[in-house]
Amino acid sequence: MIKYDEGVLRRVKRIEGQVRGILKMMEEGKDCKEVVAQLSAVRSAADKAMAYIVAVNLEQCIIEEKEKGKDTGMIVKEAVDLLVKSR
């Protein structure tokens, strides 16, 4: 079980706040360009959060596999595949 650090939890909470802000903008009938710009910011923030989570997990997995004397190549491939699929 992975333990997420405070940094990534803050990132996701910030994304949650951004989404709530977008909903409010939509309810207030804000301009399409403003809403799309905020949605783009959310997407960017989510991408960064995913990359951070994968990187931290990858680091932890590599350390564990090296301690066991195992090859880490497959773990790196899985991490790259996960990032590619997330797009």
Rosetta blueprint (number, residue, H / E / L):
1 M L
2 I L
3 K L
4 Y L
5 D L
6 E H
7 G H
8 V H
9 L H
10 R H
11 R H
12 V H
13 K H
14 R H
15 I H
16 E H
17 G H
18 Q H
19 V H
20 R H
21 G H
22 I H
23 L H
24 K H
25 M H
26 M H
27 E H
28 E L
29 G L
30 K L
31 D L
32 C H
33 K H
34 E H
35 V H
36 V H
37 A H
38 Q H
39 L H
40 S H
41 A H
42 V H
43 R H
44 S H
45 A H
46 A H
47 D H
48 K H
49 A H
50 M H
51 A H
52 Y H
53 I H
54 V H
55 A H
56 V H
57 N H
58 L H
59 E H
60 Q H
61 C H
62 I H
63 I H
64 E H
65 E H
66 K H
67 E H
68 K L
69 G L
70 K L
71 D L
72 T L
73 G H
74 M H
75 I H
76 V H
77 K H
78 E H
79 A H
80 V H
81 D H
82 L H
83 L H
84 V H
85 K H
86 S L
87 R L
